Amino acid sequence: MLNQRYAAIDQGTTGTRVVVFDESGHYHSPMSIPHKQITLNSGWVEHDPEEILANILKCLYSCDVVDAIGICHQGESIVAWDADSKRPLYNAIVWQDLRTEKTIQQLKDAGLGPIVQAKSGLPLDPYFSASKMGWIINNVVGAKTLADKNKLRIGTMDAFFLDRLCGVYVTDYNSASRTSLLNIHTLQWDEQLCEIFGVPIHCLPPLRDNIGDFGAINLDGHLTPVTAIIVDQFAGTFGHGCRDKGDAKITFGTGAFLQALTGADIPQTHESGLLPTLCWKFPDEPPVFGLDGGVYNAASAINWAKKIGLFEQFDELADFRAEPAIKRGLAFVPALSGLGCPYWDRSAAGLWAGLSLDTDKKDMMQSVLEGIAARSAEVIFAMEKISPLGKSISVDGGLSSNQYFKQFLANLLQKNIETPANREVTALGAALLARKGLGISHEMTVRRNATVTQPDGTCMQGVMEQYRDIIARSRQLRH
């Protein structure tokens, strides 16, 4: 086989980047471009889809000729556009956006939560796409008119990218599963769910497997096929090497995103607060399901602490000589955007407990790191009650470089924490899927060297119980 090259477009919340991999596993990232965060009102977060589209093309032009492109994207963020002009009707509404909180509460009050969760696997929360789509239909001039004429297209970011770049209007099962409109039992858009959220079902894109022929992008006359589409967190899951039941990873980005594979059957999550999720589906194969849990604030909590002056340089977070803050009675709940899994409670707020006249900035930052670890551990413990996990969990993202954080997490979980030497695991997943989408069946030989942080014997008895008590006190603080 020739030394083929694969471009992974990682289109994230704050920017777009491209990473190019070859068959030997070597990679480089020729370009990364941030984009504007548009906050017109409190709790609103938008992006300019035209800006992002232009950034994708700039990234692709920077990497010379490649054999295939894989695109991973923000997941729950959505766009609506005109089928004829292909121009957006409005900015992209980002997964972080909270404008539909009242709508979600109305649906809860109407008793619709169990129906939505039973069919889609997802709780009622503004995090997911459906209520954002409904907002577009009800509030953006021209949206209803276009829908009535069958000229409205609405979907997650991948569908917009493909329509504009390749002239193909589709989405994949994994992306669709994050909307609250896909019935994960039938793998079809669900009429009742669309009616609940006020989204015309005929406006939604057709569904496809995560790999295959998604059309081609014309780059200076060279047609390059797009052969993989997936949500960024699940690209990361694939890039971490998760293939078997019990494999799990955590990505510490803006939030902490945890996924664990459970196999071909939909996991029964009952009242756990975990989300049964469709991780990916390949042609002529059953879908691979897993458990999903999101903690809203991870790096965003660190950045907030920096903004208010708790530290200036990130290397200040590398060394804490005192014993864990929680053992000294100091704890922080990183619910700055509410509590995600397993609570799904937007009424919760960030909270420090145990402050005293002796508390200094260093103590407070130590407690912030521990709080993020504790919230992540809560999700892992909930997962283990449903489906056993392995002895190791693979991690990536900014906090994966903080040794104190990883050691504290390993001690809480009593599991090894593995940090891949290749820090481009999300892009790697997109590239591996793009390669698979070309019909190459065998796995690429990728060096998966990892740094392993083992539990060090520190006694953590009672720590999680103490945290859960403090977390309970953070609830109902935001109105």
Salt bridges, closest charged atoms under 4 A:
GLU23 OE2 - ARG435 NE 2.88
GLU46 OE2 - ARG99 NH2 2.78
GLU50 OE2 - ARG87 NH1 2.92
GLU50 OE2 - ARG164 NH1 2.95
GLU51 OE1 - LYS36 NZ 3.30
GLU76 OE2 - ARG178 NE 2.80
ASP84 OD1 - LYS151 NZ 3.31
ASP97 OD2 - ARG99 NH2 2.81
ASP125 OD1 - ARG346 NH2 3.18
ASP158 OD1 - HIS73 NE2 3.41
ASP163 OD1 - LYS86 NZ 3.16
ASP163 OD2 - ARG153 NH1 2.80
ASP190 OD1 - LYS119 NZ 3.17
ASP209 OD1 - LYS281 NZ 3.05
ASP292 OD2 - ARG178 NH2 3.17
ASP319 OD2 - ARG321 NE 3.15
ASP345 OD2 - ARG475 NE 2.72
ASP363 OD1 - ARG328 NH1 3.04
GLU378 OE1 - ARG375 NH1 2.76
GLU378 OE2 - ARG468 NE 3.97
GLU384 OE2 - LYS415 NZ 3.26
ASP396 OD1 - HIS240 NE2 2.85
GLU424 OE1 - ARG17 NH1 2.55
GLU443 OE2 - ARG243 NE 2.82
ASP469 OD2 - ARG473 NE 3.16
